Amino acid sequence: MLAVSFVVLACAPAIAQTGQWSQPTKTEQWSQPPQQQPQAQTRPPAQSPAPTPPAPDKPAQSQPGLGSSPTAQQVDPRAMDNPEVVQPQGKVPAGMVGRWNLWVPGGIWYSTDGSRIYRNYTQGAAMNTLTIRANGTYSWGGTTGRLTEIRPWFAQPGERYFAVQLDADLKYMARHDAGKGKIDLFFWGVGGHAATGTR
């Protein structure tokens, strides 16, 4: 009995002191929606079917700008820098022919001074005009050339991609988005979004 009293007395100051501290502030990431707290259940949840595992013979595909997952297919860097050239070369899509005003999108980033979080915006910029002709030739800035249809590592079913060069050092992958009436340019090799072309 005496031993129990000592234990209670020894723990009491610690319990009282612990009760004086406030709960820590929860910091949530800007890029993810806040998590909902689970509510108390009054009845057992219904049984849900077990998830179907992915087929082992079909590796997952990753898309440009979406990041990768542990199950994503590993891409050979040589295939990134040297995409497959489509044979035979088909005609350029009719909707791709014409003059396109290219624009590099602006970017948003966050910073903090220790007490506040600031949202910053970097303005986009024009990237010259790309003119594509029906025979597949193009003019872009001071460069002229011919579109070459390619199949990059991130190619999506039903989509066509073309190699287009701005100068001796800068080469991009172009895709016509007929649904939105625009052209998307992707960085060569890595496939990230570089610019958008509109009429």
C-alpha beads as a LAMMPS data file, in Angstrom:
LAMMPS data file: protein, C-alpha beads

199 atoms
198 bonds

1 atom types
1 bond types

-500.0 500.0 xlo xhi
-500.0 500.0 ylo yhi
-500.0 500.0 zlo zhi

Masses

1 110.0

Atoms # bond

1 1 1 0.000 0.000 0.000
2 1 1 2.854 2.342 0.904
3 1 1 4.614 1.551 -2.374
4 1 1 1.463 2.421 -4.340
5 1 1 1.235 5.810 -2.568
6 1 1 4.828 6.657 -3.559
7 1 1 4.083 5.777 -7.186
8 1 1 0.948 7.996 -7.196
9 1 1 2.865 10.902 -5.598
10 1 1 5.772 10.487 -8.006
11 1 1 3.476 10.540 -11.048
12 1 1 1.123 13.315 -9.887
13 1 1 3.490 16.273 -10.526
14 1 1 4.363 14.892 -13.965
15 1 1 0.678 14.498 -14.852
16 1 1 -0.107 18.001 -13.651
17 1 1 2.839 19.447 -15.560
18 1 1 1.938 17.567 -18.734
19 1 1 -1.576 18.964 -18.592
20 1 1 -0.207 22.535 -18.839
21 1 1 1.248 22.038 -22.346
22 1 1 -0.916 22.863 -25.363
23 1 1 -1.318 20.496 -28.279
24 1 1 1.275 20.976 -31.075
25 1 1 0.196 22.983 -34.121
26 1 1 -0.579 20.819 -37.142
27 1 1 1.109 21.924 -40.346
28 1 1 -0.506 20.700 -43.542
29 1 1 1.148 20.513 -46.933
30 1 1 -0.136 23.001 -49.516
31 1 1 -0.091 20.394 -52.241
32 1 1 -2.443 17.968 -50.498
33 1 1 -6.020 18.414 -49.255
34 1 1 -6.471 18.243 -45.469
35 1 1 -7.151 14.775 -44.152
36 1 1 -10.610 14.195 -42.688
37 1 1 -10.726 12.893 -39.149
38 1 1 -12.402 9.481 -38.875
39 1 1 -15.815 9.635 -37.190
40 1 1 -16.916 7.269 -34.460
41 1 1 -18.825 4.349 -35.858
42 1 1 -22.013 3.162 -34.277
43 1 1 -22.115 -0.094 -36.223
44 1 1 -19.495 -2.299 -37.829
45 1 1 -18.519 -1.222 -41.366
46 1 1 -19.715 -3.229 -44.348
47 1 1 -17.207 -5.613 -45.792
48 1 1 -15.583 -4.269 -48.972
49 1 1 -14.158 -6.536 -51.639
50 1 1 -10.420 -7.064 -51.587
51 1 1 -8.560 -4.895 -54.121
52 1 1 -7.522 -6.640 -57.316
53 1 1 -3.726 -6.762 -57.637
54 1 1 -2.271 -5.403 -60.901
55 1 1 -1.394 -7.895 -63.602
56 1 1 2.296 -8.852 -63.225
57 1 1 2.972 -8.815 -66.983
58 1 1 1.867 -5.181 -67.507
59 1 1 4.258 -2.655 -65.923
60 1 1 2.741 0.634 -64.837
61 1 1 3.312 3.626 -67.098
62 1 1 4.264 7.006 -65.767
63 1 1 3.234 10.217 -67.478
64 1 1 5.271 13.404 -67.806
65 1 1 4.894 15.720 -64.858
66 1 1 3.029 13.153 -62.715
67 1 1 6.000 11.729 -60.880
68 1 1 6.821 8.082 -60.514
69 1 1 5.753 5.296 -58.231
70 1 1 7.631 2.270 -56.906
71 1 1 5.842 0.108 -59.522
72 1 1 6.598 2.450 -62.461
73 1 1 8.555 1.024 -65.353
74 1 1 12.205 2.040 -65.388
75 1 1 13.133 3.930 -68.548
76 1 1 16.457 3.463 -70.290
77 1 1 18.117 6.930 -70.567
78 1 1 19.215 6.043 -74.109
79 1 1 15.551 5.583 -75.086
80 1 1 14.746 8.980 -73.556
81 1 1 17.383 10.835 -75.591
82 1 1 16.769 8.827 -78.777
83 1 1 13.042 8.146 -79.155
84 1 1 11.873 5.689 -81.773
85 1 1 11.255 7.271 -85.194
86 1 1 7.866 6.255 -86.595
87 1 1 8.063 4.462 -89.962
88 1 1 6.622 5.230 -92.381
89 1 1 6.214 8.930 -91.674
90 1 1 2.552 9.944 -92.035
91 1 1 1.029 13.291 -92.935
92 1 1 1.008 16.025 -90.309
93 1 1 -2.478 16.313 -88.722
94 1 1 -4.491 19.029 -90.489
95 1 1 -5.283 20.707 -87.164
96 1 1 -1.582 21.141 -86.496
97 1 1 -1.008 23.215 -89.645
98 1 1 -0.832 26.965 -89.112
99 1 1 0.747 29.590 -86.911
100 1 1 1.140 28.967 -83.184
101 1 1 2.021 31.539 -80.526
102 1 1 4.102 29.653 -77.979
103 1 1 4.028 30.578 -74.309
104 1 1 6.130 29.260 -71.420
105 1 1 3.779 29.019 -68.407
106 1 1 4.470 30.903 -65.217
107 1 1 5.301 29.096 -62.005
108 1 1 4.069 29.221 -58.406
109 1 1 6.361 28.600 -55.443
110 1 1 6.123 29.113 -51.686
111 1 1 8.445 30.717 -49.168
112 1 1 8.318 31.538 -45.468
113 1 1 9.807 34.091 -43.094
114 1 1 9.345 31.773 -40.105
115 1 1 5.908 33.034 -39.114
116 1 1 4.046 33.392 -42.424
117 1 1 3.930 31.428 -45.674
118 1 1 3.998 33.410 -48.904
119 1 1 2.761 32.312 -52.316
120 1 1 5.010 33.645 -55.106
121 1 1 4.367 33.754 -58.837
122 1 1 6.962 33.875 -61.607
123 1 1 5.525 35.301 -64.802
124 1 1 5.565 33.266 -68.018
125 1 1 7.178 34.373 -71.267
126 1 1 6.665 34.241 -75.025
127 1 1 8.680 31.645 -76.929
128 1 1 8.519 32.899 -80.523
129 1 1 6.007 31.794 -83.153
130 1 1 5.977 28.302 -84.638
131 1 1 4.569 28.036 -88.174
132 1 1 3.788 24.531 -89.457
133 1 1 2.979 23.853 -93.116
134 1 1 0.906 21.031 -94.594
135 1 1 3.999 19.363 -96.085
136 1 1 5.528 19.010 -92.578
137 1 1 8.065 21.845 -92.847
138 1 1 8.158 24.476 -90.105
139 1 1 9.681 27.836 -89.190
140 1 1 10.456 28.691 -85.581
141 1 1 12.405 31.792 -84.689
142 1 1 15.369 31.727 -87.077
143 1 1 15.182 27.960 -87.614
144 1 1 13.524 26.024 -90.418
145 1 1 13.120 22.269 -90.569
146 1 1 10.765 19.355 -91.084
147 1 1 8.671 17.669 -88.398
148 1 1 9.705 14.080 -87.666
149 1 1 7.116 11.831 -86.046
150 1 1 8.546 10.029 -83.032
151 1 1 7.333 7.728 -80.277
152 1 1 8.772 8.974 -76.962
153 1 1 8.945 6.816 -73.841
154 1 1 5.883 8.572 -72.365
155 1 1 3.710 8.249 -75.516
156 1 1 0.021 7.756 -74.801
157 1 1 -2.186 5.504 -76.972
158 1 1 -3.706 7.356 -79.918
159 1 1 -1.418 10.395 -79.531
160 1 1 1.150 11.511 -82.119
161 1 1 4.388 13.299 -81.249
162 1 1 6.817 15.224 -83.448
163 1 1 10.409 16.363 -83.018
164 1 1 10.817 20.113 -83.517
165 1 1 14.000 22.145 -83.073
166 1 1 14.325 25.785 -81.965
167 1 1 18.076 26.080 -82.554
168 1 1 21.226 23.939 -82.622
169 1 1 20.900 23.141 -78.905
170 1 1 17.172 23.165 -78.099
171 1 1 14.943 20.357 -79.334
172 1 1 11.404 19.623 -78.153
173 1 1 8.621 17.076 -78.595
174 1 1 5.367 18.535 -79.922
175 1 1 1.862 17.076 -79.604
176 1 1 -1.338 18.485 -81.083
177 1 1 -4.269 18.544 -78.666
178 1 1 -7.234 18.604 -81.062
179 1 1 -9.797 18.675 -78.246
180 1 1 -8.432 21.925 -76.832
181 1 1 -7.135 23.371 -80.100
182 1 1 -3.558 23.818 -78.893
183 1 1 -0.059 22.435 -79.198
184 1 1 1.921 21.162 -76.209
185 1 1 5.706 21.169 -76.211
186 1 1 7.602 18.752 -73.951
187 1 1 11.252 18.916 -72.941
188 1 1 13.390 16.567 -74.993
189 1 1 14.109 13.307 -73.206
190 1 1 12.497 13.944 -69.821
191 1 1 9.054 14.763 -71.200
192 1 1 8.059 17.576 -68.795
193 1 1 5.711 20.275 -70.092
194 1 1 7.721 23.150 -71.606
195 1 1 5.275 25.416 -73.452
196 1 1 1.795 25.743 -74.920
197 1 1 0.921 26.956 -78.418
198 1 1 -2.335 28.754 -79.189
199 1 1 -3.704 30.477 -82.289

Bonds

1 1 1 2
2 1 2 3
3 1 3 4
4 1 4 5
5 1 5 6
6 1 6 7
7 1 7 8
8 1 8 9
9 1 9 10
10 1 10 11
11 1 11 12
12 1 12 13
13 1 13 14
14 1 14 15
15 1 15 16
16 1 16 17
17 1 17 18
18 1 18 19
19 1 19 20
20 1 20 21
21 1 21 22
22 1 22 23
23 1 23 24
24 1 24 25
25 1 25 26
26 1 26 27
27 1 27 28
28 1 28 29
29 1 29 30
30 1 30 31
31 1 31 32
32 1 32 33
33 1 33 34
34 1 34 35
35 1 35 36
36 1 36 37
37 1 37 38
38 1 38 39
39 1 39 40
40 1 40 41
41 1 41 42
42 1 42 43
43 1 43 44
44 1 44 45
45 1 45 46
46 1 46 47
47 1 47 48
48 1 48 49
49 1 49 50
50 1 50 51
51 1 51 52
52 1 52 53
53 1 53 54
54 1 54 55
55 1 55 56
56 1 56 57
57 1 57 58
58 1 58 59
59 1 59 60
60 1 60 61
61 1 61 62
62 1 62 63
63 1 63 64
64 1 64 65
65 1 65 66
66 1 66 67
67 1 67 68
68 1 68 69
69 1 69 70
70 1 70 71
71 1 71 72
72 1 72 73
73 1 73 74
74 1 74 75
75 1 75 76
76 1 76 77
77 1 77 78
78 1 78 79
79 1 79 80
80 1 80 81
81 1 81 82
82 1 82 83
83 1 83 84
84 1 84 85
85 1 85 86
86 1 86 87
87 1 87 88
88 1 88 89
89 1 89 90
90 1 90 91
91 1 91 92
92 1 92 93
93 1 93 94
94 1 94 95
95 1 95 96
96 1 96 97
97 1 97 98
98 1 98 99
99 1 99 100
100 1 100 101
101 1 101 102
102 1 102 103
103 1 103 104
104 1 104 105
105 1 105 106
106 1 106 107
107 1 107 108
108 1 108 109
109 1 109 110
110 1 110 111
111 1 111 112
112 1 112 113
113 1 113 114
114 1 114 115
115 1 115 116
116 1 116 117
117 1 117 118
118 1 118 119
119 1 119 120
120 1 120 121
121 1 121 122
122 1 122 123
123 1 123 124
124 1 124 125
125 1 125 126
126 1 126 127
127 1 127 128
128 1 128 129
129 1 129 130
130 1 130 131
131 1 131 132
132 1 132 133
133 1 133 134
134 1 134 135
135 1 135 136
136 1 136 137
137 1 137 138
138 1 138 139
139 1 139 140
140 1 140 141
141 1 141 142
142 1 142 143
143 1 143 144
144 1 144 145
145 1 145 146
146 1 146 147
147 1 147 148
148 1 148 149
149 1 149 150
150 1 150 151
151 1 151 152
152 1 152 153
153 1 153 154
154 1 154 155
155 1 155 156
156 1 156 157
157 1 157 158
158 1 158 159
159 1 159 160
160 1 160 161
161 1 161 162
162 1 162 163
163 1 163 164
164 1 164 165
165 1 165 166
166 1 166 167
167 1 167 168
168 1 168 169
169 1 169 170
170 1 170 171
171 1 171 172
172 1 172 173
173 1 173 174
174 1 174 175
175 1 175 176
176 1 176 177
177 1 177 178
178 1 178 179
179 1 179 180
180 1 180 181
181 1 181 182
182 1 182 183
183 1 183 184
184 1 184 185
185 1 185 186
186 1 186 187
187 1 187 188
188 1 188 189
189 1 189 190
190 1 190 191
191 1 191 192
192 1 192 193
193 1 193 194
194 1 194 195
195 1 195 196
196 1 196 197
197 1 197 198
198 1 198 199
